[in-house]
Amino acid sequence: MTAFPAPEDGAFVLIVHDVEDYGRWKQVFDDAAAIRREAGEIEYRLLASESDERRVVHFSRWTSLPAARAFFESPELVEIRRIAGVHAPEFLYLNALEAGVL
């Protein structure tokens, strides 16, 4: 995966959610790659909480926040999350301000 681009190059979404089983969730996530790409997801990172491996963070760059919001709030995605065993997702739709490397 390449480094995230300069701030002016996109909109970002941060999702924090608990999953019943990471392996099952990851399979559903991977199977949805084509529809995520078609909806406007450009790249992503997956992270896990240090204290709870079932707490997963999906951080991604999108073509636009409206595209991301339409995708994540669609009935299709609500059903995909249910099948994947996702509980209580928290979505943050973010506009970039600044980026740097230290």
C-alpha positions, 0 to 999 in steps of 0.5 A: 500500500502506498503512503496517504497523499497530501491533504488536498487529495481527498476525503477520509472516513474513520470507522471504529467497530467491534466485530464478532470474529475478525476472520469472518469480518475480513472475508466479507471486507475482502469480498466487498473490495469491488463495490467499495472501489466502485463507490469511490474508496481509493485506499484503506488501512485496517488497524486493531485496538491494542487492548481488544483485537475485535475492535477494528478501525477502518481508515480510508481515503475516498473520492468525496465525502458524499460518495463515502456517506452514500455508500456506508449509509446504503441499505446494502452496506447495513446488510453487509455489516450484519452478515459480517458480525459488526456491532455499533460502528462509529463513522467519522467523515473527515476533511484533511487539514494537514499531513506531515512526516517526521 
